[in-house]
Every structure is written in C-alpha cells, then in structure tokens.
Amino acid sequence: DFSVLNYLNQNFTTNKVGGNYFDAQNYIAPSAYYYFDYPSPFASDYLAYLLFQIEANKAWTTKPIIPFVWLKYSQNTSLRNTFIRNWMIEATAIFPFFSGAKGLWLWEDPTTFADNRNYAAYERFIASLHRLSKFRDMFEGDYQLIIPQTAYDLYVTRKPIVRAVKKNNFVLVAAHNPYAKSETEVVETSIQIGNWTNTIQLTGFEVKLCKYDLSLLSNEKEIQPKIIAYPNPV
C-alpha cells in the first residue's frame, strides 16, 4: 500500500518507492523500540512488531535492512531506563536475521553512562549474537528464508513465532513464544518445509535455536527400528 509510506520515501512522479532521499540511502534502518512490559497485554507483541518492521520494508525495497534496536523500554515514563526482559533481549539479537535483516544498530542513551548502572543486559545481547554466530554459515552464500506466517499474521493470531533458514540439506530453526502465560507453560508448535515437518516444544519464553539435517531425518523411519538401547537405555 503506497499510501502508508513515509513521504520521504515516495516518488510522487511515479507513485512508487523512491525520491531523492530514498535513492541516497545505502540501507534502510527502521526503528523497533518497545513500549510495554509484561504483564501488559501489549508487551507480548514486541517480536511481531520488530519482525514487521523488517518484513514490511523488505516488501518495498531490495536495499539492506539494518534496524535500530534498544535494550530499554522507550517513551514510557513509568519504565524509563528499565531494561527489557531477558527473553526479549535474546529474541531481539537472533530473530531479525531470520526475517532478512543484514545487521543491527544497537542504540543507547549516552547520558546514562555515568549513572553506574548495571549493564548486564548487554552481556546477554552479545551472548545471544555469539550463540547465533555458531550457525553463521547458514546465512552465507545461497540460502532461503522460511517465513511460515507473516509478522502481521502472528500479531493477529498470537501464536508462537517460528522462523527458519534453509541451506542445502540443513535447516536452522528459531522458535519463541512471546505470548506464553508463564515461564513454565509448555506449548508445541510445528514447522513444515516441503515434505519435512517437525514439532517444536517451547517452555515459557525460551528462545530455541535448532539445526536439523534434512537428509538424515528423511531416513529416520527406516533407521529407528534397528536401534537397540541395551542394557543402558541412556
């Protein structure tokens, strides 16, 4: 819908995306700040909101998407300078790349650096990036993003969020349930890629990251009956 574009990104002559400002940009940097904390009913929409910023922009342009992210709540006086939840930090570091982001701009208010605050949130953010970096080969060369449901559909249905990357015979899956009712609630969700399907169990707000070998799993039914676990079932 061209009418919802910011006017700076519109070419009024062609009625398409473009114009001097847009053409001068090497990349697109949408903002994905969060405004509500749990248990607010709006807090759980944070990840669908973040992914929507990326996926909507990718629908309009082939330029790299590098969103701005912040590890604190924004424009909410009751939550001023409060860091977001741990699972929000982890998902913010990992999921954007599954929707097509090419990087992240991490922003912080420089006026708070002299306040002797606890910035452990940054350690968790960096640790989450390191966790994803162990699978960096899945995002290099020829790979395919798997987006079973758009970010907007997930916002409407409030279902667990699943994204994947397929490369050759391997699939890397990221799954998270921002709509969990508690940190102990257990839910199951599934993902299907061609003839391959898999069920993923999520506990609470965990951010799950799993890599699957499709060629191995395609033969699982033939191999499994021949496995004998004796005398120790472990």
C-alpha positions, 0 to 999 in steps of 0.5 A: 500500500503506497499510501502508508509510506513515509513521504520521504520515501515516495516518488510522487512522479511515479507513485512508487518507492523512491525520491531523492532521499530514498535513492541516497540511502545505502540501507534502510534502518527502521526503528523497533523500540518497545513500549510495554512490559509484561504483564501488559497485554501489549508487551507480548507483541514486541517480536511481531512488531520488530519482525514487521518492521523488517518484513514490511520494508523488505516488501518495498525495497531490495536495499539492506535492512539494518534496524535500530534496536534498544535494550530499554523500554522507550517513551514510557515514563513509568519504565524509563531506563528499565531494561527489557526482559531477558527473553526479549533481549535474546529474541531481539539479537537472533530473530531479525536475521531470520526475517532478512535483516543484514545487521543491527544498530544497537542504540543507547542513551549516552547520558546514562553512562555515568549513572553506574548502572548495571549493564548486564543486559548487554552481556546477554545481547552479545551472548545471544549474537555469539550463540547465533554466530555458531550457525553463521554459515547458514546465512552465507552464500545461497540460502532461503528464508522460511517465513511460515506466517507473516509478522502481521499474521502472528500479531493477529493470531498470537501464536508462537513465532517460528522462523527458519533458514534453509541451506542445502540439506540443513535447516536452522530453526528459531522458535519463541513464544512471546505470548506464553502465560508463564515461564513454565507453560509448555506449548508445541508448535510445528514447522513444515518445509516441503515434505519435512515437518517437525514439532517444536516444544517451547517452555515459557519464553525460551528462545530455541535455536535448532539445526536439523539435517534434512537428509538424515531425518528423511531416513529416520523411519527406516533407521529407528527400528534397528536401534537397540538401547541395551542394557543402558537405555541412556 
